[in-house]
């Protein structure tokens, strides 16, 4: 057997912590004070709590685009989150950022997604119209601050300020935060009007890199996309042509994988180059200075932004709005709407713990006062929390039990 040993000079240099990186020793702490771990930094501890959360395990059976039973090979929210974390760690290492914080944010960013992906979210948003609305980013925040009930001394995961900030600002500064986030900031100000840390920005763009490229992969394998359609997309067409020229006659599965992995590499390289340019221009000397810049420091070049936009337009037209996906998502939306309507009118059909949560939400906030959140709105929020926490499989089974007269309870 031949062994090839990589020389030390061939390995990429790994920079030490950058002055603008988040440092665990400088963390602003947690809402509920805790003794530090003897074996892990505070950001490593956050990551571990996220991985051990019930909501994280459920991601295995929550879909990206395809309902879980469409095929075991397609990506779920769990595999997507792991792929985002891998990209975020690599980018953070190259930029001298805190890998553990970036990884924690990558692993947690989809915790608030409903069953059936964006179809489920659309249905819940419609159901909660006039009752507070629904947003999966807000729901992820609710999961880590309220809904995970695992620890004796607090609700949620009691994550650090930096991790909570990154989750809250996943899409950038918030001028008009959602209700539960605004209430939380009364106790722990996350400075929602500023940009998040560089680590949080890395995690957010790693999400974009992962889902764009992996939805190409899944779309091709599902037969929703054809390779010839991708040739007209500037970014993808050039890479596909290069792979075919270098490996003529390559079988389709390898051709897809080779094209996708090179696309990821191109986007990663572009992000690193543009981010380094911005860092050199702004010269932030601390994590606080990154937040105070007034614009993102982690970004794609304008050329890559335009190419990425063209790719996303193709994916929306040919994958996310494909007639086969539309058929599937309308079924999924109907399942969520049916469940919501029934549980809202008959909360006694909920499990005991959730019935207790409904009663607490409807209880007056002060003696003789109006019910908290207007009673019905409070009940609706609890029902939404329950449904949002379902996996695809559990939602389908619950719907069958509640609406099929021949189903066993």
Buried (B, 14 or more C-beta within 10 A) or exposed (E): EEEEEEEEEEEEEEEEEBEBBBBBEEBBEBBEEBEEEEEBBBBBBBBBBBBEBEBBEBBEBBBBBBBBEBEEEBBBBBBBBBBBBBBBBBBBBBBBBBBBBBBBBBBBBBBBBBBBBBBBBBBBBBBBEEBBBBBBBBBBBBBBBBBBEEEEEBBBBBBBBBBBBBBBBBEBBBEEBBEBBEEBBEEBEBBBEBBBBBBBBBBBBBBBBBBBBBBBBBBBBBEBBEBEBBBEBEBBBBBBEEBBEEEEEBEEEEBBEBBBBBBBEBBBEBBBEBBEEBBEEBEBEBBBBBBEBEEBBBBBBEEBEEBBEBBBEBBEEBBBEBEEBEEBBEBBBEBBBBBBEBBBEEBEBBEEEBBEBBEEBBEEEEEEEEBBBBBBBBBBBBBBBBBBBBBBBBBBEBBEEBEEEEEEE
